[in-house]
């Protein structure tokens, strides 16, 4: 089962910020500066956090992970409120067999 997550980060050094941004671009969609929406299984979340952890300076940086619940739930969209420019919609993802 996949859950929807909001992942935000406050990274103090530009080089570390870019590395964290690139990691998250591979798994989620940016919805605001330093804020991503991701649909992840339990194992995908663990793998993502294992990639992010070494990039952080534990004394200067911060990552916040908010679990919004099941990705296929109708009420997931109701949990995030946005004013102004609308949030980007999650693209429909399909497996590609190469």
Secondary structure, DSSP 8 states (H G I E B T S, - for coil): --EEEEEEEE-SSHHHHHHHHHHHHTTEEEEETTEEEEEE-HHHHHHHHHHHHTT--TTT-EEEEEEEEETT-TTTGGG----SS-------------
